[in-house]
């Protein structure tokens, strides 16, 4: 009797895993990203533009490369374009475009890799240049789960890493394009 129950459980679990793996998990990962992070990243990106999508605001330089702007006498126009200005432009546009691509499921793996790099750079800038305190940085395996960098951003990266490894699922623009180009 117990052997039959275990076998039934295993068959059901395997069926659910196969079905969910094809469409549900990628969709849920993108939904979680949209629900928790999309507005956060878009609002942050909007602070980096001045009057339109093609005009980077001076604030972007202060947010992304603060010590470089300080060394340039707090004048972003004096910051060298290569590599610092290029980094500011890439970060500003990446913060606007990559989250939208992830949510749509368009170029999801590449967009997710870009977002992982963005989160790692963002964390480094917060720690090294914005002088995040120990409570904000946090630590893994402690009794607190509220630290912004080690706790929250680990979960952000995990969701994105899932999308890199498994893809966005069947309910995505990537899947539609794949079917269209292979038909």
DRENZAMI-490764 format. One record per atom (N, C-alpha, C): x, y, z; atom name. Coordinates in steps of 0.05 Angstrom, whole numbers, plus 32768, in hexadecimal, padded with zeros to 4 digits. Layout:
+------+-------+------+-------+
! east ! north !   up ! atomo !
+------+-------+------+-------+
!    X !     Y !    Z !    CA !
...
+------+-------+------+-------+
***
This chain:
+------+-------+------+-------+
! east ! north !   up ! atomo !
+------+-------+------+-------+
! 8011 !  7FE8 ! 8000 !     N !
! 8000 !  8000 ! 8000 !    CA !
! 8011 !  8019 ! 8000 !     C !
! 8025 !  801A ! 8012 !     N !
! 8037 !  8031 ! 8014 !    CA !
! 8047 !  8034 ! 7FFA !     C !
! 804F !  801E ! 7FEF !     N !
! 805E !  801E ! 7FD6 !    CA !
! 804D !  802B ! 7FBF !     C !
! 8034 !  8024 ! 7FBE !     N !
! 8021 !  802F ! 7FAA !    CA !
! 801D !  804D ! 7FAE !     C !
! 801B !  8056 ! 7FC7 !     N !
! 8018 !  8072 ! 7FCC !    CA !
! 8031 !  8082 ! 7FC4 !     C !
! 8048 !  8077 ! 7FCA !     N !
! 8061 !  8084 ! 7FC2 !    CA !
! 8063 !  8085 ! 7FA4 !     C !
! 805C !  8070 ! 7F96 !     N !
! 805D !  806F ! 7F79 !    CA !
! 804A !  8083 ! 7F6D !     C !
! 8032 !  8085 ! 7F78 !     N !
! 801E !  8099 ! 7F6F !    CA !
! 8028 !  80B5 ! 7F73 !     C !
! 8033 !  80BA ! 7F8B !     N !
! 803F !  80D4 ! 7F91 !    CA !
! 8055 !  80DB ! 7F7D !     C !
! 8066 !  80C9 ! 7F77 !     N !
! 807C !  80CE ! 7F65 !    CA !
! 8073 !  80D3 ! 7F49 !     C !
! 805E !  80C4 ! 7F3F !     N !
! 8053 !  80C9 ! 7F24 !    CA !
! 8046 !  80E4 ! 7F23 !     C !
! 8036 !  80EB ! 7F37 !     N !
! 8029 !  8106 ! 7F37 !    CA !
! 803E !  811C ! 7F38 !     C !
! 8051 !  8119 ! 7F4A !     N !
! 8066 !  812E ! 7F4C !    CA !
! 8076 !  8131 ! 7F32 !     C !
! 807C !  811B ! 7F25 !     N !
! 808B !  811C ! 7F0C !    CA !
! 807A !  8129 ! 7EF6 !     C !
! 8060 !  8123 ! 7EF5 !     N !
! 804E !  812F ! 7EE1 !    CA !
! 804C !  814D ! 7EE5 !     C !
! 8048 !  8155 ! 7EFE !     N !
! 8046 !  8172 ! 7F04 !    CA !
! 8060 !  8180 ! 7EFD !     C !
! 8076 !  8174 ! 7F04 !     N !
! 8090 !  8180 ! 7EFE !    CA !
! 8095 !  8184 ! 7EE0 !     C !
! 808E !  8170 ! 7ED0 !     N !
! 8091 !  8171 ! 7EB3 !    CA !
! 807F !  8187 ! 7EA8 !     C !
! 8066 !  8188 ! 7EB0 !     N !
! 8053 !  819B ! 7EA6 !    CA !
! 805B !  81B7 ! 7EAF !     C !
! 8061 !  81BB ! 7EC8 !     N !
! 8068 !  81D5 ! 7ED3 !    CA !
! 8082 !  81DF ! 7EC8 !     C !
! 8095 !  81CE ! 7EC3 !     N !
! 80AF !  81D6 ! 7EB9 !    CA !
! 80AD !  81E3 ! 7E9E !     C !
! 809A !  81DB ! 7E8D !     N !
! 8098 !  81E5 ! 7E72 !    CA !
! 808C !  8201 ! 7E71 !     C !
! 807A !  8208 ! 7E83 !     N !
! 806E !  8222 ! 7E80 !    CA !
! 806A !  8231 ! 7E9A !     C !
! 8065 !  8224 ! 7EB0 !     N !
! 805D !  8232 ! 7EC8 !    CA !
! 8074 !  823F ! 7ED7 !     C !
! 808B !  8231 ! 7EDA !     N !
! 80A0 !  823C ! 7EEA !    CA !
! 80AD !  8255 ! 7EDE !     C !
! 80B2 !  8255 ! 7EC4 !     N !
! 80BD !  826D ! 7EB7 !    CA !
! 80A9 !  8284 ! 7EB9 !     C !
! 8090 !  827E ! 7EB5 !     N !
! 807B !  8293 ! 7EB7 !    CA !
! 807A !  829E ! 7ED4 !     C !
! 807B !  828D ! 7EE8 !     N !
! 807B !  8296 ! 7F04 !    CA !
! 8094 !  82A6 ! 7F0B !     C !
! 80AB !  829E ! 7F00 !     N !
! 80C4 !  82AD ! 7F06 !    CA !
! 80C2 !  82C9 ! 7EFA !     C !
! 80B7 !  82CB ! 7EE2 !     N !
! 80B4 !  82E5 ! 7ED5 !    CA !
! 809E !  82F5 ! 7EE4 !     C !
! 8089 !  82E8 ! 7EED !     N !
! 8074 !  82F6 ! 7EFC !    CA !
! 8080 !  8301 ! 7F17 !     C !
! 808F !  82F0 ! 7F25 !     N !
! 809C !  82F9 ! 7F3E !    CA !
! 80AE !  8311 ! 7F39 !     C !
! 80BE !  830F ! 7F24 !     N !
! 80CF !  8326 ! 7F1D !    CA !
! 80BF !  833F ! 7F17 !     C !
! 80A9 !  833C ! 7F08 !     N !
! 8098 !  8353 ! 7F02 !    CA !
! 808B !  835F ! 7F1B !     C !
! 8081 !  834D ! 7F2C !     N !
! 8072 !  8356 ! 7F43 !    CA !
! 8084 !  8364 ! 7F58 !     C !
! 809D !  835A ! 7F5A !     N !
! 80AF !  8365 ! 7F6F !    CA !
! 80C2 !  837A ! 7F64 !     C !
! 80CC !  8376 ! 7F4C !     N !
! 80E3 !  8387 ! 7F43 !    CA !
! 80DE !  8399 ! 7F2B !     C !
! 80CB !  8394 ! 7F1B !     N !
! 80C7 !  83A3 ! 7F02 !    CA !
! 80C4 !  83C1 ! 7F08 !     C !
! 80B1 !  83C8 ! 7F19 !     N !
! 80AD !  83E5 ! 7F1F !    CA !
! 80C5 !  83F1 ! 7F2E !     C !
! 80D2 !  83E1 ! 7F3F !     N !
! 80EA !  83EB ! 7F4D !    CA !
! 80FF !  83F3 ! 7F38 !     C !
! 8105 !  83E1 ! 7F25 !     N !
! 811A !  83E7 ! 7F12 !    CA !
! 8112 !  83FE ! 7EFF !     C !
! 80F9 !  83FE ! 7EF6 !     N !
! 80F0 !  8413 ! 7EE3 !    CA !
! 80F0 !  842E ! 7EF1 !     C !
! 80E7 !  8430 ! 7F0A !     N !
! 80E8 !  8449 ! 7F18 !    CA !
! 8105 !  8453 ! 7F1C !     C !
! 8116 !  8440 ! 7F23 !     N !
! 8133 !  8447 ! 7F26 !    CA !
! 813E !  8451 ! 7F0C !     C !
! 8138 !  8443 ! 7EF6 !     N !
! 8142 !  844B ! 7EDC !    CA !
! 8139 !  8467 ! 7ED4 !     C !
! 8120 !  846D ! 7EDA !     N !
! 8115 !  8487 ! 7ED2 !    CA !
! 8124 !  849E ! 7EE0 !     C !
! 8131 !  8499 ! 7EF7 !     N !
! 8141 !  84AE ! 7F03 !    CA !
! 815B !  84B4 ! 7EF4 !     C !
! 8161 !  84A3 ! 7EE2 !     N !
! 817B !  84A5 ! 7ED3 !    CA !
! 8177 !  84B4 ! 7EB8 !     C !
! 815F !  84BB ! 7EB1 !     N !
! 815A !  84C8 ! 7E98 !    CA !
! 8150 !  84E4 ! 7E9D !     C !
! 8157 !  84F6 ! 7E8B !     N !
! 8150 !  8513 ! 7E8E !    CA !
! 8141 !  851C ! 7E76 !     C !
! 8126 !  851C ! 7E78 !     N !
! 8116 !  8527 ! 7E63 !    CA !
! 8111 !  8515 ! 7E4B !     C !
! 8119 !  84FD ! 7E4C !     N !
! 8114 !  84EB ! 7E36 !    CA !
! 8126 !  84D3 ! 7E36 !     C !
! 8120 !  84C0 ! 7E25 !     N !
! 812F !  84A6 ! 7E25 !    CA !
! 814B !  84A8 ! 7E1A !     C !
! 8153 !  84BF ! 7E0E !     N !
! 816D !  84C1 ! 7E02 !    CA !
! 817F !  84D5 ! 7E11 !     C !
! 8176 !  84DD ! 7E28 !     N !
! 8186 !  84F1 ! 7E37 !    CA !
! 818B !  84E6 ! 7E53 !     C !
! 81A4 !  84DE ! 7E58 !     N !
! 81AB !  84D4 ! 7E72 !    CA !
! 81AE !  84EC ! 7E86 !     C !
! 81A2 !  84EA ! 7E9D !     N !
! 81A2 !  84FF ! 7EB1 !    CA !
! 81BD !  84FF ! 7EC0 !     C !
! 81C6 !  8515 ! 7EC9 !     N !
! 81DE !  8516 ! 7EDA !    CA !
! 81DB !  8504 ! 7EF2 !     C !
! 81C3 !  8501 ! 7EFC !     N !
! 81BE !  84F0 ! 7F13 !    CA !
! 81C7 !  84D3 ! 7F0E !     C !
! 81C6 !  84CA ! 7EF6 !     N !
! 81CF !  84AF ! 7EEF !    CA !
! 81EC !  84AB ! 7EF6 !     C !
! 81FC !  84BF ! 7EF1 !     N !
! 8219 !  84BD ! 7EF7 !    CA !
! 821D !  84BB ! 7F15 !     C !
! 820E !  84CB ! 7F24 !     N !
! 8211 !  84CB ! 7F41 !    CA !
! 8207 !  84B1 ! 7F4D !     C !
! 81F4 !  84A4 ! 7F41 !     N !
! 81EA !  848B ! 7F4B !    CA !
! 81FC !  8473 ! 7F44 !     C !
! 8207 !  8474 ! 7F2C !     N !
! 8216 !  845C ! 7F22 !    CA !
! 8234 !  845E ! 7F28 !     C !
! 8240 !  8475 ! 7F24 !     N !
! 825D !  8478 ! 7F28 !    CA !
! 8264 !  8490 ! 7F3A !     C !
! 825A !  8490 ! 7F52 !     N !
! 825E !  84A8 ! 7F63 !    CA !
! 827B !  84B0 ! 7F68 !     C !
! 828E !  849E ! 7F6C !     N !
! 82A9 !  84A8 ! 7F71 !    CA !
! 82B6 !  84B5 ! 7F58 !     C !
! 82AD !  84AC ! 7F40 !     N !
! 82B8 !  84B7 ! 7F27 !    CA !
! 82AD !  84D3 ! 7F23 !     C !
! 8294 !  84D7 ! 7F29 !     N !
! 8288 !  84F2 ! 7F27 !    CA !
! 8295 !  8505 ! 7F3C !     C !
! 829A !  84FA ! 7F53 !     N !
! 82A8 !  850A ! 7F68 !    CA !
! 82C3 !  8513 ! 7F5E !     C !
! 82D2 !  8500 ! 7F52 !     N !
! 82ED !  8506 ! 7F48 !    CA !
! 82EC !  851A ! 7F31 !     C !
! 82D5 !  851B ! 7F23 !     N !
! 82D2 !  852F ! 7F0D !    CA !
! 82C7 !  8549 ! 7F17 !     C !
! 82C9 !  854E ! 7F31 !     N !
! 82BF !  8567 ! 7F3C !    CA !
! 82A0 !  8569 ! 7F3C !     C !
! 8293 !  8553 ! 7F3F !     N !
! 8276 !  8551 ! 7F3F !    CA !
! 8269 !  855C ! 7F26 !     C !
! 8278 !  8559 ! 7F10 !     N !
! 826D !  8562 ! 7EF5 !    CA !
! 826D !  854A ! 7EE3 !     C !
! 8255 !  853E ! 7EDF !     N !
! 8253 !  8526 ! 7ECE !    CA !
! 825E !  852A ! 7EB2 !     C !
! 825D !  8542 ! 7EA8 !     N !
! 8266 !  8547 ! 7E8C !    CA !
! 8285 !  8544 ! 7E8B !     C !
! 8293 !  8544 ! 7EA1 !     N !
! 82B0 !  8540 ! 7EA2 !    CA !
! 82B8 !  8523 ! 7EA5 !     C !
! 82A5 !  8511 ! 7EA8 !     N !
! 82AA !  84F5 ! 7EAB !    CA !
! 82B0 !  84E9 ! 7E90 !     C !
! 82C6 !  84DA ! 7E8E !     N !
! 82CD !  84CD ! 7E75 !    CA !
! 82B7 !  84BA ! 7E6B !     C !
! 82B1 !  84BB ! 7E51 !     N !
! 829C !  84AA ! 7E47 !    CA !
! 82A4 !  848C ! 7E49 !     C !
! 82BD !  8487 ! 7E42 !     N !
! 82C7 !  846B ! 7E44 !    CA !
! 82DA !  846A ! 7E5C !     C !
! 82D4 !  845A ! 7E6F !     N !
! 82BF !  8446 ! 7E71 !    CA !
! 82A6 !  8450 ! 7E80 !     C !
! 82A9 !  8467 ! 7E8F !     N !
! 8294 !  846E ! 7EA3 !    CA !
! 827A !  8477 ! 7E96 !     C !
! 827B !  8488 ! 7E83 !     N !
! 8262 !  8490 ! 7E76 !    CA !
! 8254 !  8479 ! 7E68 !     C !
! 8264 !  8468 ! 7E5C !     N !
! 8259 !  8450 ! 7E4F !    CA !
! 824B !  843E ! 7E64 !     C !
! 8258 !  843B ! 7E7B !     N !
! 824C !  842C ! 7E91 !    CA !
! 8232 !  8438 ! 7E9A !     C !
! 8231 !  8453 ! 7E9C !     N !
! 8218 !  8460 ! 7EA5 !    CA !
! 8202 !  845C ! 7E90 !     C !
! 8209 !  845F ! 7E76 !     N !
! 81F5 !  845B ! 7E61 !    CA !
! 81EB !  843E ! 7E62 !     C !
! 81FD !  842B ! 7E63 !     N !
! 81F6 !  840E ! 7E63 !    CA !
! 81E5 !  8408 ! 7E7B !     C !
! 81EC !  8412 ! 7E92 !     N !
! 81DD !  840D ! 7EAA !    CA !
! 81C1 !  8419 ! 7EA9 !     C !
! 81C0 !  8432 ! 7E9F !     N !
! 81A6 !  8440 ! 7E9E !    CA !
! 8193 !  8432 ! 7E8B !     C !
! 819C !  842C ! 7E73 !     N !
! 818B !  841F ! 7E5F !    CA !
! 8186 !  8402 ! 7E67 !     C !
! 819A !  83F5 ! 7E72 !     N !
! 8195 !  83D9 ! 7E7B !    CA !
! 8180 !  83D8 ! 7E91 !     C !
! 8180 !  83EB ! 7EA3 !     N !
! 816D !  83EB ! 7EB9 !    CA !
! 8151 !  83F0 ! 7EAF !     C !
! 814E !  83FC ! 7E98 !     N !
! 8134 !  8402 ! 7E8C !    CA !
! 812B !  83EB ! 7E7A !     C !
! 813D !  83E0 ! 7E69 !     N !
! 8135 !  83CD ! 7E55 !    CA !
! 8135 !  83B0 ! 7E5F !     C !
! 8149 !  83A8 ! 7E6E !     N !
! 814B !  838C ! 7E76 !    CA !
! 8134 !  8382 ! 7E86 !     C !
! 8129 !  8391 ! 7E9A !     N !
! 8112 !  8387 ! 7EA9 !    CA !
! 80FA !  8382 ! 7E97 !     C !
! 80F6 !  8394 ! 7E83 !     N !
! 80DF !  8390 ! 7E71 !    CA !
! 80E2 !  8377 ! 7E61 !     C !
! 80FB !  8372 ! 7E57 !     N !
! 8100 !  835A ! 7E48 !    CA !
! 80FB !  8341 ! 7E59 !     C !
! 8103 !  8341 ! 7E72 !     N !
! 80FF !  832A ! 7E83 !    CA !
! 80E1 !  8325 ! 7E87 !     C !
! 80D2 !  8339 ! 7E8C !     N !
! 80B5 !  8336 ! 7E91 !    CA !
! 80A7 !  832C ! 7E78 !     C !
! 80AE !  8336 ! 7E61 !     N !
! 80A2 !  832D ! 7E48 !    CA !
! 80AB !  8311 ! 7E40 !     C !
! 80C1 !  8309 ! 7E4B !     N !
! 80CC !  82EF ! 7E42 !    CA !
! 80D9 !  82F1 ! 7E26 !     C !
! 80E5 !  8308 ! 7E21 !     N !
! 80F2 !  830D ! 7E07 !    CA !
! 8110 !  830F ! 7E0C !     C !
! 811F !  82FE ! 7DFE !     N !
! 813C !  82FC ! 7E02 !    CA !
! 8142 !  82F8 ! 7E20 !     C !
! 8131 !  82E7 ! 7E2C !     N !
! 8130 !  82E4 ! 7E4A !    CA !
! 814B !  82DC ! 7E56 !     C !
! 8158 !  82C9 ! 7E4A !     N !
! 8171 !  82C0 ! 7E56 !    CA !
! 8186 !  82D6 ! 7E56 !     C !
! 8189 !  82E3 ! 7E3F !     N !
! 819D !  82F9 ! 7E3D !    CA !
! 8195 !  8310 ! 7E50 !     C !
! 817B !  8317 ! 7E50 !     N !
! 8172 !  832D ! 7E62 !    CA !
! 8176 !  8326 ! 7E7F !     C !
! 8172 !  830D ! 7E86 !     N !
! 8176 !  8304 ! 7EA2 !    CA !
! 8193 !  8305 ! 7EA9 !     C !
! 81A5 !  82FD ! 7E97 !     N !
! 81C1 !  82FF ! 7E9D !    CA !
! 81C9 !  831D ! 7EA1 !     C !
! 81BE !  832E ! 7E8F !     N !
! 81C3 !  834B ! 7E92 !    CA !
! 81B9 !  8355 ! 7EAD !     C !
! 81A2 !  834C ! 7EB6 !     N !
! 8197 !  8355 ! 7ECF !    CA !
! 81A8 !  834A ! 7EE7 !     C !
! 81B2 !  8332 ! 7EE5 !     N !
! 81C3 !  8327 ! 7EFA !    CA !
! 81DC !  8339 ! 7EFC !     C !
! 81E8 !  833F ! 7EE6 !     N !
! 8200 !  8350 ! 7EE6 !    CA !
! 81F8 !  836B ! 7EF1 !     C !
! 81E1 !  8376 ! 7EE9 !     N !
! 81D9 !  8390 ! 7EF3 !    CA !
! 81D6 !  838F ! 7F12 !     C !
! 81C9 !  837B ! 7F1D !     N !
! 81C5 !  8378 ! 7F3A !    CA !
! 81E0 !  8376 ! 7F48 !     C !
! 81F2 !  8367 ! 7F3D !     N !
! 820D !  8364 ! 7F49 !    CA !
! 821C !  837F ! 7F4A !     C !
! 821B !  838D ! 7F33 !     N !
! 8228 !  83A8 ! 7F32 !    CA !
! 8219 !  83BB ! 7F45 !     C !
! 81FF !  83BB ! 7F45 !     N !
! 81EF !  83CB ! 7F57 !    CA !
! 81F7 !  83C6 ! 7F74 !     C !
! 81FA !  83AD ! 7F7B !     N !
! 8201 !  83A6 ! 7F97 !    CA !
! 821D !  83B0 ! 7F9D !     C !
! 8230 !  83AD ! 7F8A !     N !
! 824B !  83B7 ! 7F8F !    CA !
! 824B !  83D5 ! 7F92 !     C !
! 823D !  83E3 ! 7F81 !     N !
! 823C !  8401 ! 7F83 !    CA !
! 822F !  8409 ! 7F9E !     C !
! 821A !  83FB ! 7FA6 !     N !
! 820D !  8402 ! 7FC0 !    CA !
! 8220 !  83FE ! 7FD7 !     C !
! 8230 !  83E9 ! 7FD6 !     N !
! 8243 !  83E3 ! 7FEC !    CA !
! 825B !  83F5 ! 7FEB !     C !
! 8268 !  83F6 ! 7FD4 !     N !
! 8282 !  8404 ! 7FD2 !    CA !
! 827F !  8422 ! 7FD0 !     C !
! 826B !  842C ! 7FC3 !     N !
! 8269 !  8449 ! 7FBE !    CA !
! 8254 !  8457 ! 7FCD !     C !
! 823D !  844A ! 7FD2 !     N !
! 8228 !  8456 ! 7FE2 !    CA !
! 822A !  844F ! 7FFF !     C !
! 823F !  8441 ! 8007 !     N !
! 8245 !  843A ! 8022 !    CA !
! 822E !  842D ! 8031 !     C !
! 8222 !  8418 ! 8026 !     N !
! 820C !  840A ! 8033 !    CA !
! 8216 !  8400 ! 804E !     C !
! 8206 !  8402 ! 8062 !     N !
! 820E !  83F9 ! 807D !    CA !
! 820A !  83DB ! 807F !     C !
! 8214 !  83D0 ! 8095 !     N !
! 8213 !  83B3 ! 8099 !    CA !
! 81F6 !  83A8 ! 8099 !     C !
! 81E3 !  83B6 ! 80A4 !     N !
! 81C8 !  83AD ! 80A5 !    CA !
! 81BC !  83AC ! 8088 !     C !
! 81C4 !  83BF ! 8077 !     N !
! 81BA !  83BF ! 805C !    CA !
! 81C8 !  83A8 ! 804C !     C !
! 81E1 !  83A4 ! 8051 !     N !
! 81F0 !  838E ! 8043 !    CA !
! 81E6 !  8373 ! 804C !     C !
! 81E4 !  836F ! 8066 !     N !
! 81DA !  8356 ! 8071 !    CA !
! 81EE !  8340 ! 806F !     C !
! 81E5 !  8328 ! 8074 !     N !
! 81F6 !  8310 ! 8073 !    CA !
! 81E4 !  82F8 ! 806E !     C !
! 81EF !  82E5 ! 8060 !     N !
! 81E1 !  82CC ! 805D !    CA !
! 81E2 !  82BC ! 8076 !     C !
! 81CE !  82AB ! 807A !     N !
! 81CD !  8298 ! 8090 !    CA !
! 81CC !  82A5 ! 80AB !     C !
! 81C1 !  82BD ! 80AC !     N !
! 81BC !  82CA ! 80C6 !    CA !
! 819E !  82C7 ! 80CD !     C !
! 8196 !  82D3 ! 80E2 !     N !
! 817A !  82D0 ! 80EA !    CA !
! 8168 !  82E6 ! 80DF !     C !
! 8172 !  82F7 ! 80CD !     N !
! 8163 !  830C ! 80C2 !    CA !
! 8160 !  8308 ! 80A4 !     C !
! 8149 !  830F ! 8099 !     N !
! 8145 !  830C ! 807C !    CA !
! 813F !  8326 ! 806E !     C !
! 8145 !  833C ! 807C !     N !
! 813D !  8356 ! 8072 !    CA !
! 8153 !  8367 ! 8065 !     C !
! 816B !  835C ! 8064 !     N !
! 8181 !  836C ! 8058 !    CA !
! 817D !  836F ! 803A !     C !
! 8181 !  8388 ! 8031 !     N !
! 817B !  838E ! 8015 !    CA !
! 818E !  837F ! 8002 !     C !
! 81A7 !  837E ! 8008 !     N !
! 81BB !  8374 ! 7FF5 !    CA !
! 81BE !  8356 ! 7FF6 !     C !
! 81C7 !  834B ! 800C !     N !
! 81CC !  832E ! 800C !    CA !
! 81B2 !  831D ! 800B !     C !
! 819E !  8326 ! 8019 !     N !
! 8185 !  8316 ! 801A !    CA !
! 8174 !  831A ! 8002 !     C !
! 816B !  8333 ! 7FFD !     N !
! 8158 !  8338 ! 7FE8 !    CA !
! 8165 !  8333 ! 7FCC !     C !
! 817C !  833D ! 7FC8 !     N !
! 8188 !  833B ! 7FAD !    CA !
! 8191 !  831E ! 7FA7 !     C !
! 8195 !  830E ! 7FBB !     N !
! 819A !  82F2 ! 7FB6 !    CA !
! 8181 !  82E5 ! 7FAA !     C !
! 816A !  82EC ! 7FB4 !     N !
! 8151 !  82E2 ! 7FA9 !    CA !
! 814C !  82ED ! 7F8D !     C !
! 8152 !  8306 ! 7F88 !     N !
! 814F !  8311 ! 7F6D !    CA !
! 8160 !  8301 ! 7F59 !     C !
! 8179 !  82FD ! 7F61 !     N !
! 818B !  82EF ! 7F4F !    CA !
! 8182 !  82D2 ! 7F4B !     C !
! 8177 !  82C5 ! 7F5F !     N !
! 816D !  82AA ! 7F5C !    CA !
! 8157 !  82A8 ! 7F47 !     C !
! 8144 !  82BB ! 7F48 !     N !
! 812E !  82BB ! 7F35 !    CA !
! 813A !  82BF ! 7F19 !     C !
! 814C !  82D1 ! 7F16 !     N !
! 8159 !  82D6 ! 7EFC !    CA !
! 816A !  82BF ! 7EF3 !     C !
! 8178 !  82B2 ! 7F05 !     N !
! 8188 !  829A ! 7EFE !    CA !
! 8176 !  8284 ! 7EF4 !     C !
! 815F !  8280 ! 7F01 !     N !
! 814C !  826C ! 7EF7 !    CA !
! 8145 !  8272 ! 7EDA !     C !
! 813F !  828B ! 7ED3 !     N !
! 8138 !  8292 ! 7EB8 !    CA !
! 8150 !  828D ! 7EA4 !     C !
! 8168 !  8292 ! 7EAE !     N !
! 8180 !  828D ! 7E9D !    CA !
! 8182 !  826F ! 7E97 !     C !
! 817E !  825F ! 7EAB !     N !
! 8182 !  8242 ! 7EA8 !    CA !
! 816B !  8233 ! 7E9B !     C !
! 8153 !  823B ! 7EA1 !     N !
! 813B !  822D ! 7E98 !    CA !
! 812B !  823C ! 7E83 !     C !
! 812F !  8255 ! 7E80 !     N !
! 8121 !  8265 ! 7E6C !    CA !
! 8106 !  826F ! 7E77 !     C !
! 80F7 !  827E ! 7E66 !     N !
! 80DF !  828B ! 7E6F !    CA !
! 80C6 !  827A ! 7E6E !     C !
! 80C8 !  8262 ! 7E62 !     N !
! 80B0 !  8251 ! 7E60 !    CA !
! 80A1 !  8255 ! 7E46 !     C !
! 808C !  8246 ! 7E44 !     N !
! 807C !  8246 ! 7E2B !    CA !
! 806C !  8260 ! 7E27 !     C !
! 8064 !  826C ! 7E3D !     N !
! 8055 !  8285 ! 7E3B !    CA !
! 8067 !  829D ! 7E3B !     C !
! 8076 !  82A0 ! 7E24 !     N !
! 8089 !  82B6 ! 7E22 !    CA !
! 808D !  82BD ! 7E05 !     C !
! 8097 !  82D5 ! 7E00 !     N !
! 809D !  82DD ! 7DE5 !    CA !
! 80B4 !  82CC ! 7DD9 !     C !
! 80C7 !  82C4 ! 7DEA !     N !
! 80DC !  82B2 ! 7DE0 !    CA !
! 80D1 !  8299 ! 7DD4 !     C !
! 80BD !  828D ! 7DE1 !     N !
! 80B2 !  8274 ! 7DD7 !    CA !
! 80A3 !  8279 ! 7DBD !     C !
! 8094 !  828F ! 7DBB !     N !
! 8086 !  8295 ! 7DA2 !    CA !
! 809B !  8299 ! 7D8B !     C !
! 80B0 !  82A8 ! 7D90 !     N !
! 80C4 !  82AD ! 7D7B !    CA !
! 80D2 !  8293 ! 7D74 !     C !
! 80D8 !  8282 ! 7D88 !     N !
! 80E5 !  8268 ! 7D82 !    CA !
! 80D4 !  8257 ! 7D6F !     C !
! 80BA !  8256 ! 7D75 !     N !
! 80A7 !  8246 ! 7D65 !    CA !
! 80A5 !  8253 ! 7D49 !     C !
! 80A4 !  826D ! 7D47 !     N !
! 80A1 !  827B ! 7D2E !    CA !
! 80BA !  8276 ! 7D1C !     C !
! 80D2 !  8278 ! 7D27 !     N !
! 80EA !  8275 ! 7D17 !    CA !
! 80F1 !  8258 ! 7D12 !     C !
! 80E6 !  8245 ! 7D20 !     N !
! 80EC !  8229 ! 7D1B !    CA !
! 80D6 !  821B ! 7D0C !     C !
! 80C1 !  8229 ! 7D05 !     N !
! 80AA !  821D ! 7CF7 !    CA !
! 80B0 !  821B ! 7CD9 !     C !
+------+-------+------+-------+
***
